Amino acid sequence: MRCSVYSFIIFSFVFLITACDNKEEFNHDSDFRLFFSKDSITFDTIFSGLPSTTKQLKIYNQSSQTILINEISLENGNSYILKIKGVKGNISKNVEIPTKDSLYIFIELNVVDLDQDEPRIIEDHILFSFNSKIQKFPLKSWVQDVILFSNDEIETQTWTKNRPYFIDKSLVLGENQNLSVQAGTRVYFQKGAGLHIKGELNIEGSFEELVFFGSSRREALYKNVPGQWEGLSFHTESKDNFISHLQLENAIKGIDAQSDIDNNNLEIEYSQFLNFTKTGIKTQNFNLKMHDVIVSNCGEQNVRLEGNGNFELSHCNFINFWQISSRTNACLSYLANETNEKSLKIYNSIIYGSNSNELETNYINNIEIKNCLIRLDDKKQNILSSSFESCIFNTDPNFINRHKHNYNLNSNSILIDNAKLEFAILYPLDFNGNSRLSDTSPDIGSFEFINETE
């Protein structure tokens, strides 16, 4: 019994000493500072009324003692949302960070739409109260109000550059309706969304102000990721469409124009289609006329032409070095109906990529290809020999940087001075707005070489 009493007294004494020591483990140094994984947190431009992505901040305790943070809070409490130790809320009290350990804070941004055209800045600070002082961490983000659509179908209207358009599910332009898109307009699509055209689409960008169609994911991580939205779909009811100076990127497909009849028309100029898991431009029974159009980085074909239709392609760049998965399709596929009495004409253009055959046709009638650079093996060249005139085969085009989709020409490119003037005259300005007629020998492709030393 006496032994048990002694043991209890000793145990109690040790416990009290340990408890006292624990109180002394906290850091009380007024000069101590927390360290952060970043200098600040900035969200890429956020669309108001829509939740942001989540960013994380790591807070380090580099001292030899536990730090007790009496309170973590937001200075202004406007729009930013914190999540600390699994709990959402903008105030958290008595948070401990053990010695040489760290704490994660997850941060989101959700801003009310103020119906304003101009972007605005949202600033705040995370406040860390400890050791009788406050340490601040800055939050700073740009926010943009957007135009949303409450209905699945739209009627005749004009989209302007004043404010971006946000499409969160597929939108239909109704039959006999007209959509005009002015220069500088930006349209962002959420995953699974697309634009279906049963009326007429007129995109009227300019050299100075492109029209942009792309993914709503604005983070750098998603900059060149294909398959983020559906793309544009033209239907039988859509008769006449015109696209000028459009940048369309990172979708499943670029343009899919499908008709049950063969009197539909689509004309495209000075536009770039980039990064698609499937096809860049696909037509069925559509007449297609394009000049100075760039289509690159597609999981299937860059261009696929099916059914009946007249196809005229001038000064275009069809470039495919797709690397995400294996690609067996040719860069350009002409799969017209055998009864098609219309024609395929390709002038002063580039059909080039990583495959040994980047041009395929299902028959050879009514095909005219002049002054083009093509990657094609000898066997395919012989089959289509009657269609070729003054073409160059299997020679590196020598772009400035194809990996970054910069298809301007180096000074020793084989494309320089090898285009046919007869077709260049029809389109005297190149993709950059430079003259093709400054000399008597224009260049193949969408870009005229400019000697900066002259």
C-alpha positions in Angstrom: 0.0 0.0 0.0 2.8 2.4 1.0 4.6 1.5 -2.3 1.5 2.4 -4.3 1.2 5.8 -2.6 4.9 6.5 -3.3 4.4 5.5 -7.0 1.4 7.8 -7.3 3.2 10.7 -5.8 6.2 10.2 -8.1 3.9 9.9 -11.2 2.0 13.1 -10.2 5.3 15.0 -9.7 6.6 13.9 -13.2 3.3 14.9 -14.8 3.3 18.3 -13.3 6.9 18.9 -14.4 6.0 17.7 -18.0 3.0 20.0 -18.0 5.1 23.0 -16.9 7.7 22.1 -19.6 5.0 22.0 -22.3 3.9 25.6 -21.5 7.5 26.6 -22.0 7.7 24.9 -25.4 5.8 27.7 -27.2 7.8 30.3 -29.0 7.3 33.8 -27.4 9.9 35.7 -29.3 8.5 39.0 -30.5 11.0 39.0 -33.4 10.0 35.6 -34.7 8.5 35.5 -38.2 6.6 32.8 -40.1 7.9 31.8 -43.5 5.6 31.2 -46.5 5.9 29.1 -49.6 5.1 32.1 -51.8 5.5 35.9 -51.6 1.9 36.4 -52.5 -1.1 34.5 -54.0 -2.6 35.8 -57.2 -5.4 34.2 -59.2 -5.4 34.5 -62.9 -8.3 36.6 -64.1 -11.4 35.2 -62.3 -14.9 35.3 -63.7 -17.3 36.8 -61.2 -20.2 34.8 -60.0 -18.2 31.6 -60.7 -16.1 29.7 -58.2 -12.3 29.9 -58.7 -9.8 27.1 -58.6 -8.2 26.4 -55.2 -4.7 27.6 -54.4 -2.6 26.6 -51.5 -0.2 28.4 -49.1 2.3 26.6 -46.9 3.3 28.3 -43.6 6.6 27.2 -42.0 7.7 27.3 -38.4 11.5 27.2 -38.6 12.1 27.8 -34.9 13.0 25.2 -32.3 9.7 25.7 -30.4 6.0 25.3 -31.2 4.4 28.5 -32.4 0.8 29.2 -31.2 -1.1 31.4 -33.7 -3.8 33.0 -31.7 -5.9 33.8 -34.7 -5.8 33.5 -38.5 -8.2 35.7 -40.3 -8.8 37.9 -43.4 -8.2 41.6 -43.1 -11.2 42.7 -45.2 -13.1 39.4 -45.6 -14.2 40.2 -49.1 -14.5 37.4 -51.6 -11.6 35.2 -50.5 -12.4 32.0 -48.7 -9.9 30.1 -46.4 -9.8 26.5 -45.5 -7.6 25.7 -42.5 -7.1 22.2 -41.1 -10.0 20.9 -43.2 -12.5 23.6 -42.0 -13.8 26.4 -44.3 -14.0 29.8 -42.6 -12.2 33.1 -42.5 -11.3 33.0 -38.8 -9.4 30.2 -37.1 -8.2 30.5 -33.5 -5.4 28.9 -31.5 -3.6 27.1 -34.3 -0.4 25.4 -33.4 2.5 24.7 -35.7 5.1 22.3 -34.1 8.7 23.0 -34.4 10.2 22.5 -37.9 6.7 21.8 -39.1 4.2 23.5 -41.4 0.5 24.3 -42.0 -1.4 24.3 -45.2 -4.1 27.0 -45.9 -6.3 26.5 -49.0 -7.6 29.6 -50.7 -10.6 30.2 -53.1 -12.1 33.3 -54.5 -15.8 33.9 -55.2 -16.8 37.4 -56.4 -20.2 38.9 -56.8 -21.0 40.1 -60.4 -21.2 43.9 -60.4 -22.4 44.2 -64.0 -19.2 46.1 -65.0 -17.3 45.9 -68.3 -13.9 46.8 -66.9 -11.8 44.3 -64.9 -11.2 45.1 -61.3 -8.7 44.1 -58.6 -9.6 42.3 -55.4 -7.0 42.7 -52.7 -6.9 41.3 -49.1 -4.4 40.0 -46.5 -4.3 36.9 -44.4 -3.6 38.0 -40.9 -1.5 35.9 -38.5 -1.8 37.0 -34.9 0.9 35.6 -32.6 3.4 36.8 -29.9 1.5 40.1 -29.5 1.9 41.1 -33.2 0.3 40.6 -36.6 2.1 39.3 -39.7 0.4 39.8 -43.1 0.3 37.7 -46.2 -1.0 39.5 -49.4 -3.8 38.2 -51.7 -4.3 40.0 -55.1 -6.4 39.0 -58.1 -8.1 40.4 -61.1 -11.8 39.8 -61.6 -13.9 40.2 -64.7 -17.7 40.2 -64.9 -19.0 38.1 -67.8 -22.1 37.6 -69.9 -23.9 34.4 -69.1 -26.7 32.7 -71.0 -29.9 31.6 -69.2 -31.3 29.8 -72.3 -29.9 27.0 -74.4 -30.9 28.7 -77.7 -30.2 32.2 -78.8 -31.7 34.4 -81.5 -30.1 37.1 -83.7 -27.6 39.2 -81.8 -24.2 40.8 -81.8 -21.4 39.9 -79.4 -18.9 42.7 -78.6 -15.5 43.1 -76.9 -16.9 45.0 -74.0 -17.2 42.0 -71.7 -16.3 38.3 -72.1 -19.0 35.7 -72.8 -19.1 32.5 -70.6 -20.8 29.4 -72.0 -21.3 26.7 -69.3 -23.3 24.3 -71.5 -23.9 23.9 -75.2 -25.5 26.9 -76.8 -27.5 26.7 -80.1 -27.9 29.5 -82.6 -31.4 29.0 -83.9 -32.3 28.4 -87.6 -32.6 31.6 -89.6 -30.9 33.6 -86.8 -27.6 35.5 -87.2 -24.8 35.8 -84.7 -22.3 38.6 -85.4 -19.1 38.6 -83.4 -17.1 41.8 -83.4 -13.3 42.2 -83.3 -11.8 41.7 -79.9 -14.6 39.5 -78.5 -13.6 36.8 -76.1 -15.7 33.7 -75.5 -14.9 31.1 -72.9 -16.4 27.6 -72.7 -16.7 25.3 -69.8 -15.9 21.6 -70.1 -18.5 19.8 -72.3 -19.9 23.1 -73.7 -19.8 24.1 -77.4 -21.6 26.3 -79.9 -24.0 24.8 -82.4 -24.9 26.9 -85.4 -28.2 26.4 -87.2 -28.3 30.0 -88.4 -25.5 32.1 -89.8 -22.3 32.9 -88.0 -20.2 36.0 -88.9 -17.0 36.5 -87.0 -15.4 39.8 -87.9 -12.0 40.0 -86.1 -9.1 42.1 -87.4 -5.3 42.1 -87.5 -5.3 44.3 -84.5 -8.0 42.6 -82.5 -8.5 38.8 -82.9 -11.7 37.1 -81.8 -10.9 34.4 -79.1 -12.8 31.1 -78.5 -11.3 28.9 -75.8 -11.5 27.1 -72.5 -12.7 28.8 -69.3 -9.6 27.3 -67.5 -7.2 30.3 -67.5 -4.4 28.8 -65.4 -1.0 28.4 -67.1 -1.2 24.7 -66.5 -4.1 24.5 -69.1 -2.6 26.8 -71.7 -2.0 24.2 -74.4 -4.2 21.3 -73.2 -6.6 20.0 -75.9 -10.0 18.6 -75.2 -11.2 21.2 -72.7 -14.5 22.0 -74.5 -16.5 20.8 -77.4 -15.8 23.2 -80.3 -18.0 24.7 -83.1 -20.7 22.6 -84.9 -22.4 23.7 -88.1 -25.6 22.0 -89.0 -27.6 21.4 -92.2 -29.8 24.5 -91.6 -26.7 26.7 -91.5 -26.2 28.0 -95.1 -23.6 30.7 -95.2 -20.9 31.4 -92.6 -17.9 33.7 -92.6 -15.0 33.6 -90.1 -12.2 36.2 -90.0 -9.3 36.5 -87.5 -10.4 33.9 -85.1 -8.1 32.2 -82.5 -9.8 28.9 -81.5 -7.9 26.5 -79.2 -7.9 23.6 -76.8 -11.1 21.8 -77.7 -12.1 18.3 -78.7 -12.6 19.6 -82.3 -12.3 22.9 -83.9 -15.0 23.0 -86.5 -17.4 20.2 -87.4 -19.6 21.2 -90.3 -22.1 18.5 -91.2 -24.9 18.8 -93.8 -27.4 16.5 -95.4 -27.3 18.6 -98.6 -24.5 20.1 -100.5 -25.2 23.9 -100.8 -23.8 25.0 -97.5 -20.9 27.5 -97.5 -18.1 28.2 -95.0 -15.4 30.7 -95.6 -12.5 31.2 -93.2 -9.6 33.7 -93.4 -6.6 34.8 -91.1 -7.5 32.3 -88.4 -5.7 29.8 -86.2 -7.0 26.5 -84.9 -4.7 24.9 -82.3 -4.7 21.8 -80.0 -7.6 19.4 -80.6 -8.0 15.8 -79.4 -9.8 15.0 -82.7 -10.0 17.0 -85.9 -9.2 20.6 -86.4 -11.7 21.3 -89.3 -14.1 18.6 -90.5 -16.7 19.1 -93.2 -19.5 16.9 -94.7 -21.2 18.3 -97.8 -20.0 21.9 -97.1 -18.3 24.1 -99.6 -15.1 25.3 -97.9 -12.9 28.3 -98.9 -10.0 29.2 -96.7 -6.9 31.4 -97.0 -4.2 32.2 -94.4 -5.6 29.6 -92.0 -3.3 27.7 -89.6 -4.4 24.3 -88.2 -2.0 22.5 -85.9 -1.6 19.9 -83.2 -4.5 17.5 -83.7 -5.0 14.0 -82.4 -6.6 13.0 -85.7 -6.6 15.0 -89.0 -6.0 18.7 -89.2 -8.5 18.9 -92.0 -11.0 16.2 -93.1 -13.1 16.9 -96.2 -16.0 14.5 -96.8 -19.0 14.2 -99.1 -19.8 16.7 -101.9 -18.2 20.1 -101.9 -15.9 22.6 -103.6 -12.7 23.1 -101.5 -10.3 25.9 -102.2 -7.4 26.3 -99.7 -4.8 29.0 -100.3 -1.7 30.0 -98.3 -2.7 27.7 -95.4 -0.5 26.0 -92.9 -1.6 22.5 -91.9 1.1 21.4 -89.4 0.8 18.3 -87.2 3.5 17.1 -84.7 1.0 15.6 -82.2 2.8 13.9 -79.4 0.2 13.1 -76.7 -0.8 9.8 -78.3 0.0 7.9 -81.5 -1.5 9.4 -84.7 -2.1 7.3 -87.8 -4.3 9.8 -89.7 -2.9 12.1 -92.4 -2.7 15.8 -91.8 -5.2 16.4 -94.6 -7.8 13.8 -95.7 -9.9 14.3 -98.8 -12.7 11.6 -98.7 -15.2 13.0 -101.2 -18.0 11.0 -102.7 -16.9 9.3 -105.9 -19.8 10.9 -107.7 -18.6 14.4 -106.5 -18.2 16.6 -109.6 -16.8 19.4 -107.5 -13.1 19.9 -106.8 -10.2 20.2 -104.4 -7.8 23.0 -105.0 -4.8 23.7 -102.8 -2.4 26.6 -103.6 0.7 27.9 -101.9 0.1 25.9 -98.8 1.9 23.6 -96.4 0.8 20.0 -95.5 3.5 18.8 -93.1 4.0 16.8 -90.0 5.6 13.8 -88.2 4.0 11.1 -90.4 5.5 10.0 -93.7 2.3 10.6 -95.5 0.4 13.7 -94.5 -2.0 13.8 -97.5 -4.6 11.2 -98.3 -7.3 11.0 -100.9 -9.8 8.3 -101.8 -9.7 9.1 -105.5 -7.7 11.4 -107.8 -10.3 13.2 -109.9 -10.7 17.0 -109.8 -7.7 17.6 -107.6 -5.3 20.5 -108.2 -2.4 21.1 -105.9 0.1 23.9 -106.9 3.2 25.3 -105.3 2.8 23.5 -102.0 5.1 21.8 -99.5 3.9 18.3 -98.7 5.2 15.4 -96.7 4.4 12.4 -98.9 6.3 9.2 -99.9 7.3 8.3 -103.5 4.4 5.8 -103.9 1.7 8.4 -103.0 3.4 11.0 -105.1 3.2 8.8 -108.1 -0.5 8.0 -107.6 -1.3 11.8 -107.4 1.4 13.0 -109.9 -1.2 14.4 -112.3 -2.5 16.6 -109.5 0.8 18.3 -108.6 2.4 21.3 -110.1 5.6 22.9 -108.8 5.3 21.2 -105.4 8.1 20.5 -102.9 8.2 17.2 -101.1 9.7 16.1 -97.7 11.8 19.1 -97.0 11.9 20.7 -93.6 10.0 24.0 -93.8 12.4 25.5 -91.2 10.0 27.5 -89.1 11.2 29.8 -86.3 9.9 27.5 -83.6 7.3 24.8 -84.5 7.3 23.5 -80.9 5.8 26.9 -79.8 3.6 27.0 -82.9 5.6 29.9 -84.4 5.4 29.2 -88.1 7.2 32.3 -89.3 10.1 31.5 -91.6 13.8 31.4 -91.0 15.9 33.1 -93.6 17.0 29.8 -95.2 13.5 28.2 -95.5 12.7 26.4 -98.7 9.3 28.1 -98.7 10.8 31.6 -99.5 10.1 32.8 -103.1 8.4 29.5 -104.1 4.7 30.4 -104.1 2.8 31.2 -107.2 2.2 34.9 -107.8 -1.1 34.2 -109.5 -2.7 33.1 -106.2 -0.7 35.5 -103.9 -2.3 38.4 -105.7 -5.7 37.3 -104.6 -4.6 37.5 -100.9 -1.9 40.2 -100.9 -1.6 40.3 -97.1 -0.1 37.4 -95.1 -1.3 36.2 -91.7 0.7 39.0 -89.9 -0.7 41.7 -92.2 2.6 41.9 -94.2 2.5 42.4 -98.0 3.2 39.3 -100.2 3.7 41.6 -103.2 6.7 43.5 -101.9 8.7 41.4 -104.4 7.7 39.3 -107.4 8.3 36.0 -105.6 5.9 35.4 -102.7 6.4 32.7 -100.1 4.6 29.4 -99.6 2.4 29.2 -96.5 0.6 31.7 -94.2 3.7 33.8 -93.5 5.8 36.0 -95.8 9.4 36.1 -94.8 10.4 39.6 -93.7 14.1 40.4 -93.7 14.5 42.6 -90.6 18.0 43.9 -91.8 16.6 45.5 -94.9 
